[in-house]
Amino acid sequence: MYIKDVILVILLFTVVFGVFNLYLKKKGIDYVNLYGVTAVYFLVFTIVGFCMFYRYIITLVANFSIFSLWPLAVFFILNILVYYLANRFIQKPMDVIMKYKEDFLKIDYRYMFSKSFEILFQQLIVAIVAAVLRNMGFDTYKIVLAFAILFALPHVFLIFITDLKFAMFYTFSAMLSAVAFPLLILKINNGFIFSYIVHFVFYTCSALVVWILRGQRNAKGNVGEY
C-alpha cells in the first residue's frame, strides 16, 4: 500500500507540473500573466491531494490550531515589505529578467500571490511523502536520502524547458531542500509551516540577491551579461 501511495503522489506531482510547464505556460498562463488562473490551478490540486492522502496529512497536524499560523502571517508581512522596498529602492534588472524569463526574478506581487499556492501544493507533496516514508519505517537518514533522489530527478528535466544555469540552480537547491524539508516537517511541531516559509524565502532571497548584485553592476555602468 505504501509503495502504491508513493507512486501516486509522485505521479500527481509530475502531472500537475507537467501540464503547467508544458501546456499552460505555452498558453500564456504563468505566475504573473493570468496569475489568478495559476493560483486556482494549484489550489484545486492541493485540495485533490489533501483529499487523496488525508490519512497521512492528519498525522502531521495533530497539534495544529489557527494560532499556529502566526509565523506564516509574520512571514507574509515581511515578504510584502521586502517586495515593496526592492521595487522602491533597487534598480530592477530588466536585462536579466528579459533574458532568463524566470518569474521569481521580477519580485512582482502577482508572482507572490500565485506562487504561494504553488508552494502550498509542493509542500503538501513533501509532507505526504515524508509521512509515507516514516510509516514505512524509514529512519531520518533514509528519508533525507530518498528525498534527495526524488527531488533531484524531476528538476533535471528542467534543462529542456529553461536555461541551463537555472536548471542546475533549481536541481542543486532541490537537493539542499531535501535535507531541510523532511527534518522540519517530521521533527518540529507544525513544522510544515516552517518548511513552507523556508521554501518561499528561498525564492525571495534568490531574486533579491540578483537585484542587488545586478543593480550594483548597472550603477557602475556595466550592463554586460549577468
C-alpha positions in Angstrom: 0.0 0.0 0.0 2.8 2.4 0.9 4.7 1.9 -2.4 1.4 2.5 -4.3 0.8 5.7 -2.4 4.4 7.0 -3.1 3.9 6.2 -6.8 0.5 8.0 -6.8 1.8 11.1 -5.1 4.8 11.3 -7.4 2.5 10.9 -10.4 0.3 13.7 -9.1 3.2 16.0 -8.8 4.6 15.1 -12.2 1.2 15.5 -14.0 0.4 18.8 -12.3 3.7 20.4 -13.1 4.0 18.8 -16.4 0.7 20.3 -17.5 1.6 23.7 -16.1 5.1 23.9 -17.6 4.4 22.2 -20.9 0.9 23.3 -21.7 -0.5 26.2 -19.6 2.7 28.3 -19.8 2.5 28.0 -23.6 -1.0 29.4 -23.4 0.3 32.5 -21.6 -0.6 31.3 -18.1 2.2 31.8 -15.6 2.9 33.3 -12.2 2.4 36.9 -13.4 0.2 36.7 -16.5 -3.2 35.3 -15.6 -1.8 34.7 -12.2 -5.3 34.1 -10.8 -5.7 31.1 -13.0 -2.3 29.8 -11.8 -3.4 30.2 -8.2 -6.7 28.4 -8.7 -5.0 25.6 -10.6 -2.6 24.8 -7.8 -5.2 25.3 -5.1 -7.5 22.8 -6.8 -4.8 20.2 -7.0 -3.8 20.9 -3.4 -7.3 20.1 -2.3 -7.3 17.0 -4.5 -4.0 15.8 -3.0 -5.2 16.5 0.5 -8.4 14.5 0.0 -6.5 11.6 -1.6 -3.9 11.4 1.2 -5.8 12.8 4.1 -4.8 9.8 6.4 -1.2 10.8 6.1 -1.6 14.6 6.5 -3.7 14.2 9.6 -0.7 12.6 11.4 1.3 15.8 10.9 -1.3 18.3 12.1 -2.4 16.7 15.4 -1.5 19.8 17.4 -2.4 22.4 14.8 -4.6 25.4 15.6 -5.3 28.6 13.9 -2.8 30.3 16.2 -0.1 28.0 14.8 -0.2 30.2 11.6 1.3 33.3 13.3 4.8 32.6 11.9 3.3 32.4 8.4 1.4 35.7 8.9 4.6 37.4 10.1 6.5 36.0 7.1 4.0 37.3 4.5 4.1 40.8 6.1 7.9 40.8 5.9 7.9 39.4 2.4 5.5 42.1 1.2 7.7 44.7 2.9 10.8 43.2 1.1 8.9 43.3 -2.2 8.0 47.0 -1.6 11.5 48.1 -0.6 13.1 46.2 -3.5 10.8 47.9 -6.1 11.2 51.2 -4.3 14.9 51.4 -3.8 16.7 48.9 -6.1 17.0 49.1 -9.8 15.1 46.4 -11.5 17.4 44.2 -13.6 15.3 44.2 -16.7 18.1 42.7 -18.8 18.4 39.6 -16.6 14.6 39.3 -16.4 14.1 39.5 -20.1 17.0 37.1 -20.8 16.1 34.3 -18.4 12.3 34.6 -18.3 12.1 33.5 -14.7 9.1 35.0 -13.0 10.6 34.9 -9.5 13.2 37.4 -10.7 10.5 40.1 -11.2 9.7 40.5 -7.5 6.1 41.1 -8.5 3.2 41.0 -6.1 1.3 38.9 -8.7 4.0 36.3 -8.6 4.0 36.3 -4.8 0.2 35.6 -4.8 0.2 32.8 -7.3 3.5 31.3 -6.1 2.0 31.0 -2.6 -0.5 28.4 -3.9 2.1 26.6 -5.9 4.4 26.3 -2.9 1.4 25.1 -0.9 0.9 22.3 -3.4 4.6 21.4 -3.3 4.7 21.4 0.4 1.7 19.1 0.5 3.5 16.6 -1.7 6.6 16.9 0.5 4.5 16.3 3.7 2.7 13.3 2.2 6.0 11.6 1.0 7.6 12.3 4.4 4.7 10.8 6.3 4.5 7.8 4.0 8.3 7.1 4.3 8.0 7.4 8.1 5.2 4.9 8.1 7.3 2.6 6.1 9.8 2.6 8.9 12.5 4.7 7.2 14.8 6.5 9.7 15.7 10.2 9.2 18.9 9.4 7.2 17.0 7.2 4.7 14.1 9.7 4.4 16.6 12.5 3.6 18.4 10.3 1.0 15.1 9.3 -0.6 14.1 13.0 -0.8 17.4 13.9 -2.4 16.8 11.4 -5.1 13.1 12.2 -5.6 13.7 15.9 -5.6 16.7 16.0 -7.9 15.4 13.7 -10.7 12.3 15.8 -11.7 14.4 19.0 -11.6 16.9 17.6 -14.0 14.3 17.7 -16.8 14.2 21.5 -16.4 17.1 21.6 -18.8 14.6 21.1 -21.6 12.3 24.0 -20.6 14.6 26.6 -19.0 18.1 28.0 -19.1 20.8 25.5 -18.1 22.1 27.8 -15.4 18.7 27.9 -13.7 18.1 24.2 -14.3 21.3 23.5 -12.4 20.4 26.1 -9.8 17.0 24.5 -9.2 18.4 21.0 -9.1 21.1 21.9 -6.5 18.6 23.8 -4.4 16.2 20.9 -4.5 18.8 18.6 -3.2 19.5 21.0 -0.3 15.8 21.3 0.4 15.7 17.5 0.6 17.6 17.8 3.9 15.6 20.8 5.3 12.0 20.0 4.4 11.6 16.5 5.9 13.5 17.4 9.1 11.3 20.5 9.6 8.1 18.6 8.9 8.9 15.5 10.9 11.0 16.8 13.8 9.3 20.2 14.7 5.7 20.7 15.9 3.7 22.1 13.0 7.0 22.0 11.1 5.2 22.1 7.7 4.5 25.8 8.4 8.2 26.5 8.7 9.0 24.3 5.7 6.6 26.4 3.7 8.3 29.6 4.9 11.8 28.3 4.1 10.6 27.3 0.7 9.3 30.7 -0.1 12.2 32.6 1.5 14.5 30.7 -1.0 12.8 32.4 -4.0 12.6 35.8 -2.4 16.3 35.8 -1.3 17.5 34.5 -4.6 15.7 37.2 -6.5 16.9 39.8 -4.0 20.5 38.8 -4.4 20.2 39.1 -8.2 18.6 42.5 -7.9 21.3 43.8 -5.5 24.2 42.4 -7.4 22.9 43.4 -10.8 21.9 46.9 -9.6 25.4 47.5 -8.3 26.8 46.5 -11.7 24.4 48.7 -13.6 25.2 51.6 -11.3 28.8 51.3 -12.3 27.8 51.3 -16.0 28.5 47.7 -16.5 25.5 46.2 -18.3 27.1 43.2 -19.8 25.9 39.7 -19.5 24.9 38.6 -16.0 
